Amino acid sequence: MADLTPIQGELQTQIMAALWRLETGTVEQVRGALPSRYRGAYTTVQTVLNRLAERGFLARERSGPAIVYKPKLTEAQYLSRTIKHTLAAASPDARQAALAQLISGLGDNERAHLKRLTDEVDAARRGKRR
């Protein structure tokens, strides 16, 4: 999948969050999963879903009379790509400072989990070098 430009606007963000929770959904299912203040007209939600599909965020598949939408990437994949894209434009010092600030904001359990993930990545890299 090509690099995606970030999701734009609060409604697109809310719709993607709803689909990540639902995993798949029709316009009405997505609309029903939105917080009430974002539950606009059916056609508004449909338009945003179609725009997200055109931008490569969603797959569309006809299921009877309805179209079912499904995210093409997980929320974690999206966040990772967005952060990577943002950090790529920064200087090495700014990248390191930003990452340090993010890590310092994590709780003890989150930092421990991050450490385990880092250890797994390191082990996988060592295994590929052999």
C-alpha atoms as one frame of an Amber mdcrd trajectory, in Angstrom:
protein
   0.000   0.000   0.000   1.340   3.418  -0.911   1.993   6.035   1.707  -1.299
   7.533   2.745  -1.799  11.170   3.502  -3.170  11.588   7.027  -6.889  11.342
   7.683  -8.353  14.814   7.436 -11.017  16.269   9.663 -12.910  15.117  12.696
 -15.659  13.286  10.772 -13.148  11.192   8.800 -11.314  10.455  12.052 -14.540
   9.376  13.788 -15.610   7.230  10.833 -12.261   5.440  10.694 -12.369   4.901
  14.483 -15.853   3.396  14.134 -14.720   1.058  11.354 -11.651  -0.022  13.293
 -14.004  -0.999  16.140 -16.555  -2.666  13.840 -13.972  -4.225  11.476 -16.532
  -4.031   8.633 -19.747  -2.117   8.178 -22.399  -0.688   5.907 -23.122   3.022
   5.840 -25.925   2.556   8.376 -23.800   0.395  10.681 -20.959   2.921  10.628
 -23.414   5.778  11.126 -24.888   3.970  14.148 -21.419   3.420  15.646 -20.545
   7.121  15.518 -20.864   9.346  18.579 -24.223  11.132  18.355 -22.694  14.518
  17.534 -21.054  13.022  14.410 -24.083  11.001  13.302 -24.929  13.174  10.308
 -27.151  12.386   7.381 -26.826   8.979   5.733 -25.551  10.592   2.529 -22.883
  12.568   4.420 -21.492   9.404   6.021 -21.705   7.603   2.668 -19.783  10.401
   0.930 -17.020  10.345   3.547 -16.770   6.540   3.377 -16.449   6.720  -0.410
 -13.770   9.411  -0.164 -11.821   7.311   2.333 -12.100   4.346  -0.053 -10.870
   6.459  -2.972  -7.887   7.578  -0.880  -6.968   3.944  -0.143  -8.049   3.693
   3.489 -11.042   1.410   2.895 -12.034  -1.496   0.686 -15.607  -1.656  -0.619
 -17.560  -4.782  -1.438 -21.156  -5.196  -2.522 -23.193  -7.474  -0.282 -26.693
  -7.712  -1.705 -28.098  -4.202  -2.006 -25.572  -2.723   0.444 -21.913  -1.843
   0.190 -19.722  -3.083   3.034 -16.640  -1.051   3.950 -13.541  -2.517   5.559
 -10.329  -0.798   6.668  -7.310  -1.704   4.536  -4.986  -1.193   7.494  -5.273
  -1.473  11.237  -5.349   1.531  13.517  -1.839   0.646  14.716  -0.562   0.462
  11.130  -2.125   3.847  10.372  -0.620   5.442  13.490   2.778   3.938  12.743
   2.781   5.250   9.155   1.577   8.685  10.234   4.226   8.985  12.954   6.934
   7.662  10.628   5.893  10.165   7.931   5.928  13.051  10.418   9.269  12.058
  11.948  10.903  11.630   8.528  10.631  15.370   7.917  12.286  16.286  11.243
  15.940  16.564  12.167  17.522  13.636  14.059  17.625  15.704  17.275  13.958
  16.658  16.976  12.976  13.013  16.241  14.819  11.758  19.315  13.348  14.482
  21.532   9.823  13.813  20.264  10.138  10.061  20.809  11.568  10.621  24.298
   8.614  12.869  25.155   6.142  10.278  23.889   7.816   7.510  25.878   7.991
   9.618  29.031   4.216  10.051  28.851   3.612   6.306  29.010   2.622   4.542
  32.189   4.805   1.853  33.766   2.798  -1.007  32.193   2.927   0.623  28.753
   6.691   1.158  29.006   7.188  -2.473  30.083   5.086  -3.640  27.142   7.047
  -1.369  24.785  10.290  -2.839  26.143   9.037  -6.375  25.411   8.075  -5.347
  21.869  11.475  -3.721  21.359  13.203  -6.896  22.560  11.124  -8.945  20.079
  12.070  -6.614  17.204  15.757  -6.807  18.191  15.611 -10.621  18.326  13.914
 -10.775  14.915  16.558  -8.489  13.405  19.355 -10.612  14.849  17.718 -13.706
  13.366  17.558 -12.150   9.887  21.249 -11.242   9.934  22.380 -14.833  10.363
